[in-house]
Amino acid sequence: MSFYRDFIKRIADLFVSIIALIVLSPLLVIVTIWLYLANNGASAILIQERPGKNNKIFKLIKFKTMTDERDSNGKLLPDEKRLTKVGKFIRSLSIDELLQFINILKGDMSLVGPRPLRTYYLPLYSEIQLQRHNVKPGITGWAQVNGRNAISWKKKFELDVWYVNHLSFLLDMKIILMTLRKVLKREGISSSNNITMEAFNGHN
């Protein structure tokens, strides 16, 4: 049993999320209105099911940076055509992730941990990759500060599992400081081939 991992980390998450939501509340209201207008009347908030610790499904909350535009067959247009200029700016500063402080407050997530991905990826993970779910997912993590969407899925999962096996107070502090630097530099937002990260298929 790790005292930091099982006790202190949760207390720190609660303290930070409460303070963040209070301080950021004016910004969250402004961004909500701004995205509602930019998304052509579509919702400014996106709620998706994601797997958390021990694969428990929870509802992740984030700002919606894409429209719901579809082609003549009713299929959603590619990401690059639905991502608005406002949405791209919001993503570049990671503002779209700020609503996840609500998930932290609820206990679904932690400030630092592997990013929560889509539920349909679960059957595609190897046994080793599934170890990323041995801890709560985070707003930021070791993979995010070492490449984010600019690295391969394989490398990303290797970094996630490494974090799980080396979780500590000092490592979390290092990740938080590196995150601030990455956000200011706007690094790793997109992969080399897509405006967002390409889908994981179990091999890439």
C-alpha positions in Angstrom: 0.0 0.0 0.0 1.3 3.4 -1.0 0.3 6.2 1.4 0.6 8.8 -1.3 -1.1 6.8 -4.0 -4.0 5.6 -1.8 -4.6 8.6 0.5 -2.6 11.8 -0.2 -3.2 11.9 -3.9 -7.0 11.9 -3.5 -6.8 14.7 -0.9 -4.6 16.7 -3.3 -7.0 16.0 -6.2 -10.0 17.3 -4.1 -8.2 20.4 -3.0 -6.9 21.3 -6.5 -10.3 20.6 -8.3 -12.3 22.7 -5.8 -9.9 25.7 -6.1 -9.7 25.3 -9.9 -13.4 25.2 -10.4 -13.9 28.3 -8.3 -11.1 30.3 -9.8 -11.9 29.2 -13.4 -15.7 29.6 -13.2 -15.8 32.9 -15.1 -13.6 31.4 -17.9 -15.7 28.3 -18.1 -18.9 30.3 -18.6 -17.3 32.5 -21.3 -15.9 29.4 -23.1 -19.3 27.7 -22.9 -21.0 30.6 -24.6 -18.2 31.0 -27.2 -18.3 27.4 -28.2 -22.1 27.3 -28.4 -21.9 30.1 -31.0 -19.0 28.6 -32.8 -20.6 25.1 -33.0 -23.5 26.5 -34.9 -26.0 25.9 -32.1 -24.6 22.4 -31.1 -23.9 21.8 -27.5 -20.7 23.4 -26.1 -20.3 20.4 -23.7 -19.4 16.8 -24.6 -20.2 13.9 -22.3 -18.7 10.5 -23.3 -18.3 7.2 -21.5 -14.7 6.3 -20.7 -13.1 3.5 -18.8 -11.6 4.5 -15.5 -9.7 2.7 -12.7 -10.2 -1.1 -13.0 -12.1 -0.5 -16.3 -15.1 1.0 -14.5 -17.0 3.1 -16.9 -17.7 6.8 -16.1 -19.0 9.8 -17.9 -16.2 12.2 -18.9 -17.1 15.9 -19.3 -15.2 18.2 -21.6 -15.8 21.1 -23.9 -17.0 20.2 -27.4 -14.6 21.7 -30.0 -16.3 20.2 -33.1 -19.6 20.8 -34.9 -22.0 18.0 -35.7 -21.9 18.6 -39.4 -22.6 15.5 -41.5 -22.4 14.6 -45.2 -25.4 13.7 -47.5 -25.5 10.2 -46.1 -25.8 11.4 -42.5 -22.2 10.4 -41.6 -20.1 12.8 -39.5 -17.6 14.8 -41.6 -13.9 14.2 -40.9 -12.5 15.8 -37.7 -10.5 18.4 -39.7 -13.7 19.7 -41.3 -15.7 19.8 -38.0 -13.0 21.4 -35.9 -13.8 25.1 -35.8 -11.2 27.9 -35.5 -12.4 28.5 -31.9 -12.2 24.8 -31.2 -8.7 24.6 -32.5 -7.7 27.5 -30.3 -9.4 26.0 -27.3 -7.5 22.7 -27.9 -4.2 24.4 -28.4 -4.4 25.7 -24.8 -6.0 22.5 -23.4 -8.9 24.6 -22.2 -11.2 21.8 -23.5 -10.0 19.6 -20.6 -10.8 22.0 -17.8 -14.3 20.6 -17.2 -12.7 17.4 -16.2 -12.0 19.0 -12.8 -15.7 18.0 -12.2 -14.7 14.4 -12.9 -11.8 14.7 -10.4 -14.2 16.2 -7.8 -16.5 13.2 -8.3 -13.6 10.7 -7.9 -13.7 9.4 -11.5 -10.3 10.9 -12.3 -7.1 12.3 -10.8 -5.1 15.3 -11.8 -2.3 13.1 -13.0 -2.7 9.7 -14.6 -3.1 7.9 -18.0 -5.6 9.7 -20.2 -9.1 8.1 -20.3 -9.7 6.8 -23.8 -12.7 5.4 -25.6 -14.5 2.4 -24.3 -14.3 0.5 -27.6 -10.5 0.4 -27.3 -10.8 -2.0 -24.2 -10.9 -5.3 -26.2 -7.9 -4.1 -28.3 -5.4 -3.7 -25.4 -2.8 -6.3 -24.6 -2.6 -7.6 -21.0 0.3 -5.2 -20.3 -1.4 -2.3 -21.9 -4.5 -2.9 -19.7 -2.3 -2.1 -16.7 -2.8 1.6 -17.5 -6.2 1.1 -15.9 -4.7 0.1 -12.5 -4.9 3.7 -11.5 -7.4 6.5 -12.0 -7.1 8.3 -15.4 -5.8 11.9 -15.3 -6.2 15.3 -17.0 -2.5 15.1 -17.7 0.0 12.2 -17.6 3.4 10.9 -18.4 2.5 10.2 -22.0 1.1 13.7 -22.4 4.3 15.4 -21.4 6.4 13.1 -23.5 4.7 13.6 -26.9 0.9 13.6 -26.3 -0.8 13.1 -29.7 2.5 13.3 -31.6 3.7 9.9 -30.5 2.5 6.4 -31.5 -0.1 4.5 -29.6 2.4 1.8 -28.7 4.8 4.4 -27.2 1.9 6.2 -25.4 0.8 2.9 -23.7 4.4 2.1 -22.8 4.7 5.5 -21.0 1.3 5.0 -19.3 2.3 1.6 -17.9 5.7 3.0 -16.8 3.8 5.7 -14.9 1.6 3.2 -13.2 4.6 1.2 -12.0 6.5 4.3 -10.8 3.7 6.5 -9.5 5.0 8.9 -6.8 4.5 12.4 -5.4 7.8 13.6 -7.0 6.8 12.1 -10.4 3.4 13.8 -10.3 4.9 17.1 -9.4 7.3 16.7 -12.4 4.4 15.9 -14.7 2.4 18.9 -13.6 5.4 21.3 -14.2 6.1 19.7 -17.6 2.4 20.0 -18.5 2.5 23.8 -17.8 5.5 24.2 -20.1 3.9 22.0 -22.8 0.6 24.0 -22.7 2.5 27.3 -23.0 4.4 26.0 -26.0 1.3 24.3 -27.5 3.3 21.1 -28.2 2.0 17.7 -29.2 -1.6 18.7 -29.9 -1.9 16.7 -33.1 -0.3 13.6 -34.5 1.9 13.8 -37.6 -0.9 12.6 -39.9 -4.1 14.0 -38.4 -5.5 17.1 -36.8 -6.3 14.9 -33.8 -4.9 11.5 -32.9 -5.7 8.7 -35.3 -7.8 5.9 -34.0 -6.2 3.0 -32.2 -6.7 -0.4 -34.0 -4.7 -2.7 -31.7 -1.6 -2.5 -33.8 -0.4 1.1 -34.2 
